[in-house]
């Protein structure tokens, strides 16, 4: 066996969620952990077992890129411009978003290599904050499953409708018409995810290529327009500099919320870590690379938008700014038809990535016992090989968010609503990476160390966008039909409501049944230690024991 093959084989063994059959752990594994693993196995629980490795480096990168380049870059630049007052300040926020997101991404890379199971942040928070009774881990799973992901998917659905109806010339491209298109798209994506994990990933990969091509077209045509190569009316968007920039703290909090909505997605891969091939190599490149790729494209796309579209038109275009841009550059056929269709496909790709990731998170929450009877319904369908029950549950919740709110400015409400809780827990996870560096300094699988100053910058901005949405804006609520504090308040209430099922499931139920629903954290720590010990053994020993390692 040559050196390259030996290293690859060694990492494959670290990936698997099992220990050597010849290993005798009885003397060192805590009795509570043995009991937990045995009980879980008897119940059909798959805690610690290896998932099928469907995700290579291209699909891993696409999982992040496809979710980040969803509706955000096409639907939020106009509203961000309206909030901060000038394109120059809007561009600063987009650049700041890239740097801060990269700081957060490095923390998730470190944590993802330490705990390589499906479920991602739920596991990270459990290990970083085990007391009291995994409350932060539970609340994250609760709010992500009940609020964040179904709300985000529901917000994306009508955006597809707006662009596709715009393309066919339907002037009534909002309200229930757009929701109807969103309903069809979400249903289609859910069915693909149910029928085949491989085809779901192939669809994500294909749509990722489409959306990168769309952004490159926008960027290149913007450069040509700036150089005078296109017959586009001149405007003063960039020559005005920062004149007219807003100084309203609430406006900046809202603008940053929308910027981070567009960058949200670099964490998407961590919910499917159990399906990632060679994580030690692929995880840093895919998460870090996705943020860099998207950050560059976002900044250049904003430059292009505001070179072509005058400021007053841009602000009033709301979620179809990109369509307005393409109309002015390419004319009716391409600008009004072709590119809006492609932009809709880009948003469809985000829904694909969101659906794939959150179904794995729900399945992981079921596996560890967070959901009553979850261990009976979790896991992949025997024939289809997909988490059918979890996908069906998420579909039902998404339909609730899509169909229940009244027509109107539901998009901005849903964006702000789901973002508040999102960045609260992302900040806690990044802080957890710092905490674990001190509480578990010698963790056997910490093969990557994030840069703490960047982590701290990420945490500071997470704090900022969770506090300042509650600060009253200087200009009042404007033309929004709901109070300025409604979206963050709904996020806070939804998170706190999760304390009720947490108490019932992790405190009341264990007292009644005697079942310890927190012992899986200790089991995972023990398992990771074994993986580290295997990795530390000489290669000759590993070759002798290769046949004794379960890789199913």
Rosetta blueprint (number, residue, H / E / L):
1 X L
2 X L
3 X H
4 X H
5 X H
6 X H
7 X H
8 X H
9 X H
10 X H
11 X H
12 X H
13 X H
14 X H
15 X H
16 X L
17 X L
18 X L
19 X L
20 X E
21 X L
22 X L
23 X L
24 X L
25 X L
26 X L
27 X L
28 X L
29 X L
30 X L
31 X H
32 X H
33 X H
34 X H
35 X H
36 X H
37 X H
38 X H
39 X H
40 X H
41 X H
42 X H
43 X L
44 X L
45 X L
46 X L
47 X L
48 X L
49 X L
50 X L
51 X L
52 X L
53 X L
54 X L
55 X E
56 X L
57 X H
58 X H
59 X H
60 X H
61 X H
62 X H
63 X H
64 X H
65 X H
66 X H
67 X H
68 X H
69 X L
70 X L
71 X L
72 X H
73 X H
74 X H
75 X H
76 X L
77 X H
78 X H
79 X H
80 X H
81 X H
82 X H
83 X H
84 X H
85 X L
86 X L
87 X H
88 X H
89 X H
90 X H
91 X H
92 X H
93 X H
94 X H
95 X H
96 X H
97 X H
98 X H
99 X H
100 X H
101 X H
102 X H
103 X H
104 X H
105 X H
106 X H
107 X H
108 X H
109 X H
110 X H
111 X H
112 X H
113 X H
114 X H
115 X L
116 X L
117 X L
118 X L
119 X L
120 X L
121 X H
122 X H
123 X H
124 X H
125 X H
126 X H
127 X H
128 X H
129 X L
130 X L
131 X L
132 X L
133 X L
134 X L
135 X H
136 X H
137 X H
138 X H
139 X H
140 X H
141 X H
142 X H
143 X H
144 X H
145 X H
146 X H
147 X H
148 X H
149 X H
150 X H
151 X H
152 X H
153 X H
154 X H
155 X H
156 X H
157 X H
158 X H
159 X H
160 X H
161 X H
162 X H
163 X H
164 X H
165 X H
166 X H
167 X H
168 X L
169 X L
170 X L
171 X L
172 X L
173 X L
174 X L
175 X H
176 X H
177 X H
178 X H
179 X H
180 X H
181 X H
182 X H
183 X H
184 X H
185 X H
186 X H
187 X H
188 X H
189 X H
190 X H
191 X H
192 X H
193 X H
194 X H
195 X H
196 X L
197 X H
198 X H
199 X H
200 X H
201 X H
202 X H
203 X H
204 X H
205 X H
206 X H
207 X H
208 X H
209 X H
210 X H
211 X H
212 X H
213 X H
214 X H
215 X H
216 X H
217 X H
218 X H
219 X H
220 X H
221 X H
222 X H
223 X H
224 X H
225 X H
226 X H
227 X L
228 X L
229 X L
230 X L
231 X L
232 X L
233 X L
234 X L
235 X L
236 X L
237 X L
238 X L
239 X L
240 X L
241 X L
242 X L
243 X L
244 X L
245 X L
246 X L
247 X L
248 X L
249 X H
250 X H
251 X H
252 X H
253 X H
254 X H
255 X H
256 X H
257 X H
258 X H
259 X H
260 X H
261 X H
262 X H
263 X H
264 X L
265 X L
266 X L
267 X L
268 X H
269 X H
270 X H
271 X H
272 X H
273 X H
274 X H
275 X H
276 X E
277 X L
278 X L
279 X H
280 X H
281 X H
282 X H
283 X H
284 X H
285 X H
286 X H
287 X H
288 X H
289 X H
290 X H
291 X H
292 X H
293 X H
294 X H
295 X H
296 X H
297 X H
298 X H
299 X H
300 X H
301 X H
302 X H
303 X H
304 X H
305 X H
306 X H
307 X H
308 X H
309 X L
310 X L
311 X H
312 X H
313 X H
314 X H
315 X H
316 X H
317 X H
318 X H
319 X H
320 X H
321 X H
322 X H
323 X H
324 X H
325 X H
326 X H
327 X H
328 X H
329 X H
330 X H
331 X L
332 X H
333 X H
334 X H
335 X H
336 X H
337 X H
338 X H
339 X H
340 X H
341 X H
342 X H
343 X H
344 X H
345 X H
346 X H
347 X H
348 X H
349 X H
350 X H
351 X H
352 X H
353 X H
354 X H
355 X H
356 X H
357 X H
358 X H
359 X H
360 X H
361 X H
362 X H
363 X H
364 X H
365 X H
366 X H
367 X H
368 X L
369 X L
370 X L
371 X L
372 X L
373 X L
374 X H
375 X H
376 X H
377 X H
378 X L
379 X L
380 X L
381 X L
382 X L
383 X L
384 X L
385 X L
386 X L
387 X L
388 X H
389 X H
390 X H
391 X H
392 X H
393 X H
394 X H
395 X H
396 X H
397 X H
398 X H
399 X H
400 X H
401 X H
402 X H
403 X H
404 X H
405 X L
406 X L
407 X L
408 X L
409 X L
410 X H
411 X H
412 X H
413 X H
414 X H
415 X H
416 X H
417 X H
418 X H
419 X H
420 X H
421 X H
422 X H
423 X H
424 X H
425 X H
426 X H
427 X H
428 X H
429 X H
430 X H
431 X H
432 X H
433 X H
434 X H
435 X H
436 X H
437 X H
438 X H
439 X H
440 X L
441 X L
442 X L
443 X L
444 X L
445 X L
446 X L
447 X L
448 X L
449 X L
450 X L
451 X L
452 X H
453 X H
454 X H
455 X H
456 X H
457 X H
458 X H
459 X H
460 X H
461 X H
462 X H
463 X H
464 X H
465 X H
466 X H
467 X H
468 X H
469 X H
470 X H
471 X L
472 X L
473 X L
474 X L
475 X L
476 X L
477 X L
478 X L
479 X L
480 X L
481 X L
482 X L
483 X L
484 X L
485 X L
486 X H
487 X H
488 X H
489 X H
490 X H
491 X H
492 X H
493 X H
494 X H
495 X H
496 X H
497 X H
498 X H
499 X H
500 X H
501 X H
502 X H
503 X H
504 X H
505 X H
506 X H
507 X H
508 X H
509 X H
510 X H
511 X H
512 X H
513 X H
514 X L
515 X L
516 X L
517 X L
518 X L
519 X H
520 X H
521 X H
522 X H
523 X H
524 X H
525 X H
526 X H
527 X H
528 X H
529 X H
530 X H
531 X H
532 X H
533 X H
534 X H
535 X H
536 X H
537 X L
538 X L
539 X H
540 X H
541 X H
542 X H
543 X H
544 X H
545 X H
546 X H
547 X H
548 X H
549 X E
550 X L
551 X L
552 X L
